[in-house]
Amino acid sequence: MEKIRDNLEESHNVFAEDNEERADWVEDVSDAPDHGFLKEKAEVFTSQGCVAAYFPLAQEDPVALARFLKRAAWTSLS
């Protein structure tokens, strides 16, 4: 528990992974927009937590959600 606390204080995630990698899952979304779903202001916000951003098995969740929202005509995502 102390290691997790230290990691959270230092890097803001439990595994002390580089925060620059949090959005790498977007590369697995076919036809992802150039902005990678990151905007200054958006109508929809979703967070996959500290694990889904880093591990391939868990990355299926944000990829599936992005695909679903695109297919559901959330044009603000493009």
PDB file of N, CA, C and O in Angstrom:
ATOM      1  N   MET A   1       0.829  -1.196   0.000  1.00  0.00           N
ATOM      2  CA  MET A   1       0.000   0.000   0.000  1.00  0.00           C
ATOM      3  C   MET A   1       0.873   1.260   0.000  1.00  0.00           C
ATOM      4  O   MET A   1       0.535   2.264  -0.626  1.00  0.00           O
ATOM      5  N   GLU A   2       1.979   1.188   0.699  1.00  0.00           N
ATOM      6  CA  GLU A   2       2.871   2.355   0.723  1.00  0.00           C
ATOM      7  C   GLU A   2       3.431   2.649  -0.670  1.00  0.00           C
ATOM      8  O   GLU A   2       3.539   3.810  -1.066  1.00  0.00           O
ATOM      9  N   LYS A   3       3.784   1.603  -1.406  1.00  0.00           N
ATOM     10  CA  LYS A   3       4.312   1.777  -2.758  1.00  0.00           C
ATOM     11  C   LYS A   3       3.262   2.418  -3.664  1.00  0.00           C
ATOM     12  O   LYS A   3       3.579   3.305  -4.456  1.00  0.00           O
ATOM     13  N   ILE A   4       2.033   1.976  -3.548  1.00  0.00           N
ATOM     14  CA  ILE A   4       0.957   2.559  -4.352  1.00  0.00           C
ATOM     15  C   ILE A   4       0.780   4.029  -3.990  1.00  0.00           C
ATOM     16  O   ILE A   4       0.650   4.875  -4.876  1.00  0.00           O
ATOM     17  N   ARG A   5       0.773   4.339  -2.692  1.00  0.00           N
ATOM     18  CA  ARG A   5       0.640   5.732  -2.253  1.00  0.00           C
ATOM     19  C   ARG A   5       1.779   6.581  -2.814  1.00  0.00           C
ATOM     20  O   ARG A   5       1.551   7.680  -3.319  1.00  0.00           O
ATOM     21  N   ASP A   6       3.005   6.066  -2.722  1.00  0.00           N
ATOM     22  CA  ASP A   6       4.165   6.795  -3.236  1.00  0.00           C
ATOM     23  C   ASP A   6       4.050   7.017  -4.742  1.00  0.00           C
ATOM     24  O   ASP A   6       4.347   8.102  -5.242  1.00  0.00           O
ATOM     25  N   ASN A   7       3.616   5.982  -5.458  1.00  0.00           N
ATOM     26  CA  ASN A   7       3.442   6.111  -6.904  1.00  0.00           C
ATOM     27  C   ASN A   7       2.393   7.160  -7.247  1.00  0.00           C
ATOM     28  O   ASN A   7       2.587   7.957  -8.165  1.00  0.00           O
ATOM     29  N   LEU A   8       1.287   7.164  -6.516  1.00  0.00           N
ATOM     30  CA  LEU A   8       0.229   8.147  -6.760  1.00  0.00           C
ATOM     31  C   LEU A   8       0.723   9.563  -6.514  1.00  0.00           C
ATOM     32  O   LEU A   8       0.426  10.475  -7.286  1.00  0.00           O
ATOM     33  N   GLU A   9       1.471   9.744  -5.449  1.00  0.00           N
ATOM     34  CA  GLU A   9       1.987  11.074  -5.138  1.00  0.00           C
ATOM     35  C   GLU A   9       2.984  11.542  -6.197  1.00  0.00           C
ATOM     36  O   GLU A   9       3.016  12.722  -6.546  1.00  0.00           O
ATOM     37  N   GLU A  10       3.788  10.626  -6.699  1.00  0.00           N
ATOM     38  CA  GLU A  10       4.838  10.990  -7.642  1.00  0.00           C
ATOM     39  C   GLU A  10       4.342  11.132  -9.076  1.00  0.00           C
ATOM     40  O   GLU A  10       4.659  12.112  -9.750  1.00  0.00           O
ATOM     41  N   SER A  11       3.560  10.153  -9.546  1.00  0.00           N
ATOM     42  CA  SER A  11       3.206  10.134 -10.969  1.00  0.00           C
ATOM     43  C   SER A  11       1.707  10.214 -11.239  1.00  0.00           C
ATOM     44  O   SER A  11       1.294  10.278 -12.396  1.00  0.00           O
ATOM     45  N   HIS A  12       0.895  10.210 -10.197  1.00  0.00           N
ATOM     46  CA  HIS A  12      -0.568  10.278 -10.310  1.00  0.00           C
ATOM     47  C   HIS A  12      -1.186   9.018 -10.899  1.00  0.00           C
ATOM     48  O   HIS A  12      -2.308   9.062 -11.404  1.00  0.00           O
ATOM     49  N   ASN A  13      -0.469   7.888 -10.844  1.00  0.00           N
ATOM     50  CA  ASN A  13      -1.070   6.604 -11.183  1.00  0.00           C
ATOM     51  C   ASN A  13      -0.391   5.506 -10.362  1.00  0.00           C
ATOM     52  O   ASN A  13       0.762   5.648  -9.956  1.00  0.00           O
ATOM     53  N   VAL A  14      -1.109   4.419 -10.125  1.00  0.00           N
ATOM     54  CA  VAL A  14      -0.646   3.397  -9.184  1.00  0.00           C
ATOM     55  C   VAL A  14       0.593   2.644  -9.634  1.00  0.00           C
ATOM     56  O   VAL A  14       1.288   2.051  -8.810  1.00  0.00           O
ATOM     57  N   PHE A  15       0.880   2.659 -10.930  1.00  0.00           N
ATOM     58  CA  PHE A  15       2.021   1.897 -11.438  1.00  0.00           C
ATOM     59  C   PHE A  15       3.245   2.761 -11.730  1.00  0.00           C
ATOM     60  O   PHE A  15       4.271   2.246 -12.174  1.00  0.00           O
ATOM     61  N   ALA A  16       3.149   4.054 -11.488  1.00  0.00           N
ATOM     62  CA  ALA A  16       4.232   4.996 -11.762  1.00  0.00           C
ATOM     63  C   ALA A  16       4.636   4.978 -13.235  1.00  0.00           C
ATOM     64  O   ALA A  16       5.806   5.167 -13.566  1.00  0.00           O
ATOM     65  N   GLU A  17       3.670   4.751 -14.107  1.00  0.00           N
ATOM     66  CA  GLU A  17       3.924   4.750 -15.546  1.00  0.00           C
ATOM     67  C   GLU A  17       3.937   6.185 -16.063  1.00  0.00           C
ATOM     68  O   GLU A  17       3.385   7.083 -15.427  1.00  0.00           O
ATOM     69  N   ASP A  18       4.556   6.396 -17.194  1.00  0.00           N
ATOM     70  CA  ASP A  18       4.637   7.700 -17.818  1.00  0.00           C
ATOM     71  C   ASP A  18       3.236   8.160 -18.232  1.00  0.00           C
ATOM     72  O   ASP A  18       2.548   7.454 -18.970  1.00  0.00           O
ATOM     73  N   ASN A  19       2.818   9.312 -17.774  1.00  0.00           N
ATOM     74  CA  ASN A  19       1.482   9.814 -18.086  1.00  0.00           C
ATOM     75  C   ASN A  19       1.302  10.128 -19.568  1.00  0.00           C
ATOM     76  O   ASN A  19       0.171  10.196 -20.051  1.00  0.00           O
ATOM     77  N   GLU A  20       2.397  10.317 -20.291  1.00  0.00           N
ATOM     78  CA  GLU A  20       2.305  10.587 -21.725  1.00  0.00           C
ATOM     79  C   GLU A  20       1.726   9.391 -22.487  1.00  0.00           C
ATOM     80  O   GLU A  20       1.263   9.548 -23.617  1.00  0.00           O
ATOM     81  N   GLU A  21       1.747   8.211 -21.887  1.00  0.00           N
ATOM     82  CA  GLU A  21       1.268   7.000 -22.560  1.00  0.00           C
ATOM     83  C   GLU A  21      -0.220   6.738 -22.332  1.00  0.00           C
ATOM     84  O   GLU A  21      -0.760   5.771 -22.870  1.00  0.00           O
ATOM     85  N   ARG A  22      -0.882   7.565 -21.557  1.00  0.00           N
ATOM     86  CA  ARG A  22      -2.284   7.314 -21.195  1.00  0.00           C
ATOM     87  C   ARG A  22      -3.220   7.240 -22.392  1.00  0.00           C
ATOM     88  O   ARG A  22      -4.208   6.506 -22.348  1.00  0.00           O
ATOM     89  N   ALA A  23      -2.945   7.962 -23.432  1.00  0.00           N
ATOM     90  CA  ALA A  23      -3.852   7.993 -24.582  1.00  0.00           C
ATOM     91  C   ALA A  23      -3.383   7.110 -25.727  1.00  0.00           C
ATOM     92  O   ALA A  23      -3.933   7.196 -26.824  1.00  0.00           O
ATOM     93  N   ASP A  24      -2.393   6.274 -25.508  1.00  0.00           N
ATOM     94  CA  ASP A  24      -1.884   5.421 -26.583  1.00  0.00           C
ATOM     95  C   ASP A  24      -2.931   4.451 -27.120  1.00  0.00           C
ATOM     96  O   ASP A  24      -2.805   3.993 -28.255  1.00  0.00           O
ATOM     97  N   TRP A  25      -3.949   4.129 -26.350  1.00  0.00           N
ATOM     98  CA  TRP A  25      -4.987   3.204 -26.799  1.00  0.00           C
ATOM     99  C   TRP A  25      -5.712   3.738 -28.031  1.00  0.00           C
ATOM    100  O   TRP A  25      -6.287   2.957 -28.790  1.00  0.00           O
ATOM    101  N   VAL A  26      -5.696   5.054 -28.243  1.00  0.00           N
ATOM    102  CA  VAL A  26      -6.385   5.650 -29.385  1.00  0.00           C
ATOM    103  C   VAL A  26      -5.832   5.109 -30.700  1.00  0.00           C
ATOM    104  O   VAL A  26      -6.547   5.060 -31.701  1.00  0.00           O
ATOM    105  N   GLU A  27      -4.569   4.704 -30.702  1.00  0.00           N
ATOM    106  CA  GLU A  27      -3.964   4.150 -31.916  1.00  0.00           C
ATOM    107  C   GLU A  27      -4.694   2.897 -32.397  1.00  0.00           C
ATOM    108  O   GLU A  27      -4.586   2.535 -33.568  1.00  0.00           O
ATOM    109  N   ASP A  28      -5.437   2.230 -31.507  1.00  0.00           N
ATOM    110  CA  ASP A  28      -6.163   1.014 -31.873  1.00  0.00           C
ATOM    111  C   ASP A  28      -7.579   1.289 -32.370  1.00  0.00           C
ATOM    112  O   ASP A  28      -8.302   0.355 -32.719  1.00  0.00           O
ATOM    113  N   VAL A  29      -7.976   2.542 -32.407  1.00  0.00           N
ATOM    114  CA  VAL A  29      -9.308   2.902 -32.898  1.00  0.00           C
ATOM    115  C   VAL A  29      -9.203   3.200 -34.386  1.00  0.00           C
ATOM    116  O   VAL A  29      -8.515   4.135 -34.796  1.00  0.00           O
ATOM    117  N   SER A  30      -9.893   2.394 -35.190  1.00  0.00           N
ATOM    118  CA  SER A  30      -9.848   2.643 -36.636  1.00  0.00           C
ATOM    119  C   SER A  30     -10.492   3.994 -36.938  1.00  0.00           C
ATOM    120  O   SER A  30     -11.514   4.352 -36.353  1.00  0.00           O
ATOM    121  N   ASP A  31      -9.892   4.723 -37.839  1.00  0.00           N
ATOM    122  CA  ASP A  31     -10.382   6.046 -38.248  1.00  0.00           C
ATOM    123  C   ASP A  31     -10.472   7.045 -37.097  1.00  0.00           C
ATOM    124  O   ASP A  31     -11.365   7.893 -37.074  1.00  0.00           O
ATOM    125  N   ALA A  32      -9.559   6.946 -36.153  1.00  0.00           N
ATOM    126  CA  ALA A  32      -9.539   7.921 -35.055  1.00  0.00           C
ATOM    127  C   ALA A  32      -9.209   9.296 -35.624  1.00  0.00           C
ATOM    128  O   ALA A  32      -8.387   9.406 -36.534  1.00  0.00           O
ATOM    129  N   PRO A  33      -9.839  10.341 -35.102  1.00  0.00           N
ATOM    130  CA  PRO A  33      -9.538  11.680 -35.599  1.00  0.00           C
ATOM    131  C   PRO A  33      -8.102  12.085 -35.239  1.00  0.00           C
ATOM    132  O   PRO A  33      -7.500  11.514 -34.330  1.00  0.00           O
ATOM    133  N   ASP A  34      -7.571  13.057 -35.948  1.00  0.00           N
ATOM    134  CA  ASP A  34      -6.205  13.502 -35.709  1.00  0.00           C
ATOM    135  C   ASP A  34      -5.988  13.975 -34.271  1.00  0.00           C
ATOM    136  O   ASP A  34      -4.894  13.822 -33.728  1.00  0.00           O
ATOM    137  N   HIS A  35      -7.021  14.546 -33.654  1.00  0.00           N
ATOM    138  CA  HIS A  35      -6.869  15.046 -32.285  1.00  0.00           C
ATOM    139  C   HIS A  35      -6.900  13.927 -31.243  1.00  0.00           C
ATOM    140  O   HIS A  35      -6.724  14.186 -30.053  1.00  0.00           O
ATOM    141  N   GLY A  36      -7.122  12.689 -31.680  1.00  0.00           N
ATOM    142  CA  GLY A  36      -7.095  11.554 -30.764  1.00  0.00           C
ATOM    143  C   GLY A  36      -8.143  11.612 -29.669  1.00  0.00           C
ATOM    144  O   GLY A  36      -7.939  11.072 -28.582  1.00  0.00           O
ATOM    145  N   PHE A  37      -9.258  12.259 -29.946  1.00  0.00           N
ATOM    146  CA  PHE A  37     -10.365  12.413 -28.996  1.00  0.00           C
ATOM    147  C   PHE A  37     -10.024  13.331 -27.829  1.00  0.00           C
ATOM    148  O   PHE A  37     -10.774  13.389 -26.855  1.00  0.00           O
ATOM    149  N   LEU A  38      -8.920  14.038 -27.909  1.00  0.00           N
ATOM    150  CA  LEU A  38      -8.539  14.989 -26.860  1.00  0.00           C
ATOM    151  C   LEU A  38      -8.881  16.388 -27.342  1.00  0.00           C
ATOM    152  O   LEU A  38      -8.407  16.830 -28.389  1.00  0.00           O
ATOM    153  N   LYS A  39      -9.700  17.075 -26.578  1.00  0.00           N
ATOM    154  CA  LYS A  39     -10.137  18.411 -26.961  1.00  0.00           C
ATOM    155  C   LYS A  39     -10.054  19.351 -25.775  1.00  0.00           C
ATOM    156  O   LYS A  39     -10.083  18.920 -24.622  1.00  0.00           O
ATOM    157  N   GLU A  40      -9.950  20.628 -26.065  1.00  0.00           N
ATOM    158  CA  GLU A  40      -9.960  21.639 -25.013  1.00  0.00           C
ATOM    159  C   GLU A  40     -11.316  21.649 -24.304  1.00  0.00           C
ATOM    160  O   GLU A  40     -11.392  21.788 -23.084  1.00  0.00           O
ATOM    161  N   LYS A  41     -12.385  21.500 -25.095  1.00  0.00           N
ATOM    162  CA  LYS A  41     -13.746  21.483 -24.556  1.00  0.00           C
ATOM    163  C   LYS A  41     -14.508  20.387 -25.286  1.00  0.00           C
ATOM    164  O   LYS A  41     -14.470  20.315 -26.514  1.00  0.00           O
ATOM    165  N   ALA A  42     -15.193  19.540 -24.544  1.00  0.00           N
ATOM    166  CA  ALA A  42     -15.926  18.434 -25.158  1.00  0.00           C
ATOM    167  C   ALA A  42     -17.298  18.281 -24.513  1.00  0.00           C
ATOM    168  O   ALA A  42     -17.520  18.700 -23.377  1.00  0.00           O
ATOM    169  N   GLU A  43     -18.207  17.676 -25.258  1.00  0.00           N
ATOM    170  CA  GLU A  43     -19.542  17.409 -24.739  1.00  0.00           C
ATOM    171  C   GLU A  43     -19.574  16.134 -23.906  1.00  0.00           C
ATOM    172  O   GLU A  43     -20.441  15.973 -23.047  1.00  0.00           O
ATOM    173  N   VAL A  44     -18.637  15.232 -24.156  1.00  0.00           N
ATOM    174  CA  VAL A  44     -18.600  13.933 -23.489  1.00  0.00           C
ATOM    175  C   VAL A  44     -17.226  13.738 -22.876  1.00  0.00           C
ATOM    176  O   VAL A  44     -16.207  14.043 -23.495  1.00  0.00           O
ATOM    177  N   PHE A  45     -17.210  13.230 -21.661  1.00  0.00           N
ATOM    178  CA  PHE A  45     -15.944  12.892 -21.009  1.00  0.00           C
ATOM    179  C   PHE A  45     -16.045  11.465 -20.490  1.00  0.00           C
ATOM    180  O   PHE A  45     -17.070  11.069 -19.935  1.00  0.00           O
ATOM    181  N   THR A  46     -14.992  10.707 -20.670  1.00  0.00           N
ATOM    182  CA  THR A  46     -14.938   9.373 -20.095  1.00  0.00           C
ATOM    183  C   THR A  46     -13.533   9.128 -19.581  1.00  0.00           C
ATOM    184  O   THR A  46     -12.553   9.596 -20.160  1.00  0.00           O
ATOM    185  N   SER A  47     -13.452   8.402 -18.510  1.00  0.00           N
ATOM    186  CA  SER A  47     -12.146   8.048 -17.953  1.00  0.00           C
ATOM    187  C   SER A  47     -12.121   6.544 -17.744  1.00  0.00           C
ATOM    188  O   SER A  47     -13.054   5.970 -17.182  1.00  0.00           O
ATOM    189  N   GLN A  48     -11.064   5.918 -18.192  1.00  0.00           N
ATOM    190  CA  GLN A  48     -10.951   4.467 -18.046  1.00  0.00           C
ATOM    191  C   GLN A  48     -10.167   4.089 -16.806  1.00  0.00           C
ATOM    192  O   GLN A  48      -9.862   2.913 -16.605  1.00  0.00           O
ATOM    193  N   GLY A  49      -9.841   5.045 -15.984  1.00  0.00           N
ATOM    194  CA  GLY A  49      -9.120   4.747 -14.761  1.00  0.00           C
ATOM    195  C   GLY A  49      -7.629   4.590 -15.001  1.00  0.00           C
ATOM    196  O   GLY A  49      -7.127   4.863 -16.092  1.00  0.00           O
ATOM    197  N   CYS A  50      -6.939   4.154 -13.980  1.00  0.00           N
ATOM    198  CA  CYS A  50      -5.480   4.111 -14.052  1.00  0.00           C
ATOM    199  C   CYS A  50      -4.957   2.867 -14.753  1.00  0.00           C
ATOM    200  O   CYS A  50      -3.797   2.855 -15.162  1.00  0.00           O
ATOM    201  N   VAL A  51      -5.751   1.832 -14.908  1.00  0.00           N
ATOM    202  CA  VAL A  51      -5.259   0.586 -15.493  1.00  0.00           C
ATOM    203  C   VAL A  51      -5.522   0.523 -16.994  1.00  0.00           C
ATOM    204  O   VAL A  51      -4.624   0.165 -17.756  1.00  0.00           O
ATOM    205  N   ALA A  52      -6.704   0.856 -17.427  1.00  0.00           N
ATOM    206  CA  ALA A  52      -7.063   0.705 -18.841  1.00  0.00           C
ATOM    207  C   ALA A  52      -6.191   1.543 -19.756  1.00  0.00           C
ATOM    208  O   ALA A  52      -6.033   1.216 -20.932  1.00  0.00           O
ATOM    209  N   ALA A  53      -5.631   2.601 -19.242  1.00  0.00           N
ATOM    210  CA  ALA A  53      -4.805   3.451 -20.084  1.00  0.00           C
ATOM    211  C   ALA A  53      -3.478   2.806 -20.454  1.00  0.00           C
ATOM    212  O   ALA A  53      -2.835   3.237 -21.411  1.00  0.00           O
ATOM    213  N   TYR A  54      -3.057   1.791 -19.726  1.00  0.00           N
ATOM    214  CA  TYR A  54      -1.713   1.255 -19.909  1.00  0.00           C
ATOM    215  C   TYR A  54      -1.620  -0.194 -20.386  1.00  0.00           C
ATOM    216  O   TYR A  54      -0.625  -0.558 -21.012  1.00  0.00           O
ATOM    217  N   PHE A  55      -2.598  -1.010 -20.117  1.00  0.00           N
ATOM    218  CA  PHE A  55      -2.454  -2.435 -20.371  1.00  0.00           C
ATOM    219  C   PHE A  55      -3.348  -2.894 -21.519  1.00  0.00           C
ATOM    220  O   PHE A  55      -4.549  -2.623 -21.512  1.00  0.00           O
ATOM    221  N   PRO A  56      -2.773  -3.591 -22.511  1.00  0.00           N
ATOM    222  CA  PRO A  56      -3.527  -3.974 -23.716  1.00  0.00           C
ATOM    223  C   PRO A  56      -4.851  -4.677 -23.448  1.00  0.00           C
ATOM    224  O   PRO A  56      -5.837  -4.373 -24.120  1.00  0.00           O
ATOM    225  N   LEU A  57      -4.915  -5.591 -22.511  1.00  0.00           N
ATOM    226  CA  LEU A  57      -6.191  -6.269 -22.250  1.00  0.00           C
ATOM    227  C   LEU A  57      -7.253  -5.287 -21.785  1.00  0.00           C
ATOM    228  O   LEU A  57      -8.409  -5.386 -22.196  1.00  0.00           O
ATOM    229  N   ALA A  58      -6.883  -4.356 -20.947  1.00  0.00           N
ATOM    230  CA  ALA A  58      -7.840  -3.381 -20.432  1.00  0.00           C
ATOM    231  C   ALA A  58      -8.137  -2.294 -21.451  1.00  0.00           C
ATOM    232  O   ALA A  58      -9.173  -1.636 -21.353  1.00  0.00           O
ATOM    233  N   GLN A  59      -7.260  -2.086 -22.428  1.00  0.00           N
ATOM    234  CA  GLN A  59      -7.468  -1.042 -23.425  1.00  0.00           C
ATOM    235  C   GLN A  59      -8.620  -1.362 -24.356  1.00  0.00           C
ATOM    236  O   GLN A  59      -9.089  -0.482 -25.078  1.00  0.00           O
ATOM    237  N   GLU A  60      -9.081  -2.590 -24.356  1.00  0.00           N
ATOM    238  CA  GLU A  60     -10.236  -2.930 -25.184  1.00  0.00           C
ATOM    239  C   GLU A  60     -11.466  -2.116 -24.779  1.00  0.00           C
ATOM    240  O   GLU A  60     -12.308  -1.814 -25.623  1.00  0.00           O
ATOM    241  N   ASP A  61     -11.577  -1.763 -23.509  1.00  0.00           N
ATOM    242  CA  ASP A  61     -12.744  -1.001 -23.043  1.00  0.00           C
ATOM    243  C   ASP A  61     -12.810   0.402 -23.636  1.00  0.00           C
ATOM    244  O   ASP A  61     -13.833   0.750 -24.226  1.00  0.00           O
ATOM    245  N   PRO A  62     -11.762   1.231 -23.508  1.00  0.00           N
ATOM    246  CA  PRO A  62     -11.876   2.561 -24.110  1.00  0.00           C
ATOM    247  C   PRO A  62     -11.970   2.520 -25.631  1.00  0.00           C
ATOM    248  O   PRO A  62     -12.633   3.368 -26.228  1.00  0.00           O
ATOM    249  N   VAL A  63     -11.322   1.557 -26.261  1.00  0.00           N
ATOM    250  CA  VAL A  63     -11.411   1.420 -27.721  1.00  0.00           C
ATOM    251  C   VAL A  63     -12.851   1.102 -28.108  1.00  0.00           C
ATOM    252  O   VAL A  63     -13.389   1.719 -29.027  1.00  0.00           O
ATOM    253  N   ALA A  64     -13.477   0.162 -27.432  1.00  0.00           N
ATOM    254  CA  ALA A  64     -14.863  -0.203 -27.729  1.00  0.00           C
ATOM    255  C   ALA A  64     -15.808   0.972 -27.489  1.00  0.00           C
ATOM    256  O   ALA A  64     -16.731   1.192 -28.273  1.00  0.00           O
ATOM    257  N   LEU A  65     -15.589   1.725 -26.418  1.00  0.00           N
ATOM    258  CA  LEU A  65     -16.446   2.879 -26.135  1.00  0.00           C
ATOM    259  C   LEU A  65     -16.295   3.940 -27.224  1.00  0.00           C
ATOM    260  O   LEU A  65     -17.294   4.506 -27.668  1.00  0.00           O
ATOM    261  N   ALA A  66     -15.085   4.214 -27.655  1.00  0.00           N
ATOM    262  CA  ALA A  66     -14.871   5.201 -28.714  1.00  0.00           C
ATOM    263  C   ALA A  66     -15.546   4.756 -30.006  1.00  0.00           C
ATOM    264  O   ALA A  66     -16.182   5.563 -30.683  1.00  0.00           O
ATOM    265  N   ARG A  67     -15.412   3.491 -30.349  1.00  0.00           N
ATOM    266  CA  ARG A  67     -16.076   2.976 -31.566  1.00  0.00           C
ATOM    267  C   ARG A  67     -17.586   3.089 -31.455  1.00  0.00           C
ATOM    268  O   ARG A  67     -18.257   3.488 -32.407  1.00  0.00           O
ATOM    269  N   PHE A  68     -18.119   2.740 -30.295  1.00  0.00           N
ATOM    270  CA  PHE A  68     -19.563   2.821 -30.072  1.00  0.00           C
ATOM    271  C   PHE A  68     -20.061   4.259 -30.240  1.00  0.00           C
ATOM    272  O   PHE A  68     -21.046   4.499 -30.937  1.00  0.00           O
ATOM    273  N   LEU A  69     -19.385   5.202 -29.608  1.00  0.00           N
ATOM    274  CA  LEU A  69     -19.825   6.585 -29.679  1.00  0.00           C
ATOM    275  C   LEU A  69     -19.726   7.135 -31.108  1.00  0.00           C
ATOM    276  O   LEU A  69     -20.580   7.911 -31.536  1.00  0.00           O
ATOM    277  N   LYS A  70     -18.693   6.733 -31.836  1.00  0.00           N
ATOM    278  CA  LYS A  70     -18.579   7.167 -33.234  1.00  0.00           C
ATOM    279  C   LYS A  70     -19.740   6.608 -34.053  1.00  0.00           C
ATOM    280  O   LYS A  70     -20.339   7.328 -34.852  1.00  0.00           O
ATOM    281  N   ARG A  71     -20.054   5.351 -33.861  1.00  0.00           N
ATOM    282  CA  ARG A  71     -21.153   4.719 -34.621  1.00  0.00           C
ATOM    283  C   ARG A  71     -22.512   5.270 -34.212  1.00  0.00           C
ATOM    284  O   ARG A  71     -23.456   5.255 -35.002  1.00  0.00           O
ATOM    285  N   ALA A  72     -22.611   5.752 -32.986  1.00  0.00           N
ATOM    286  CA  ALA A  72     -23.877   6.292 -32.500  1.00  0.00           C
ATOM    287  C   ALA A  72     -24.072   7.738 -32.950  1.00  0.00           C
ATOM    288  O   ALA A  72     -24.967   8.436 -32.472  1.00  0.00           O
ATOM    289  N   ALA A  73     -23.218   8.176 -33.879  1.00  0.00           N
ATOM    290  CA  ALA A  73     -23.337   9.518 -34.487  1.00  0.00           C
ATOM    291  C   ALA A  73     -22.986  10.629 -33.524  1.00  0.00           C
ATOM    292  O   ALA A  73     -23.593  11.699 -33.577  1.00  0.00           O
ATOM    293  N   TRP A  74     -22.043  10.412 -32.662  1.00  0.00           N
ATOM    294  CA  TRP A  74     -21.536  11.485 -31.807  1.00  0.00           C
ATOM    295  C   TRP A  74     -20.510  12.248 -32.641  1.00  0.00           C
ATOM    296  O   TRP A  74     -19.301  12.065 -32.498  1.00  0.00           O
ATOM    297  N   THR A  75     -21.026  13.099 -33.508  1.00  0.00           N
ATOM    298  CA  THR A  75     -20.148  13.793 -34.433  1.00  0.00           C
ATOM    299  C   THR A  75     -19.144  14.682 -33.722  1.00  0.00           C
ATOM    300  O   THR A  75     -18.125  15.044 -34.310  1.00  0.00           O
ATOM    301  N   SER A  76     -19.404  15.041 -32.478  1.00  0.00           N
ATOM    302  CA  SER A  76     -18.474  15.894 -31.744  1.00  0.00           C
ATOM    303  C   SER A  76     -17.178  15.154 -31.436  1.00  0.00           C
ATOM    304  O   SER A  76     -16.195  15.776 -31.033  1.00  0.00           O
ATOM    305  N   LEU A  77     -17.161  13.817 -31.621  1.00  0.00           N
ATOM    306  CA  LEU A  77     -15.949  13.047 -31.363  1.00  0.00           C
ATOM    307  C   LEU A  77     -14.987  13.087 -32.538  1.00  0.00           C
ATOM    308  O   LEU A  77     -13.819  12.730 -32.386  1.00  0.00           O
ATOM    309  N   SER A  78     -15.450  13.510 -33.698  1.00  0.00           N
ATOM    310  CA  SER A  78     -14.567  13.481 -34.873  1.00  0.00           C
ATOM    311  C   SER A  78     -13.888  14.810 -35.073  1.00  0.00           C
ATOM    312  O   SER A  78     -13.109  14.970 -36.013  1.00  0.00           O
TER     313      SER A  78
END
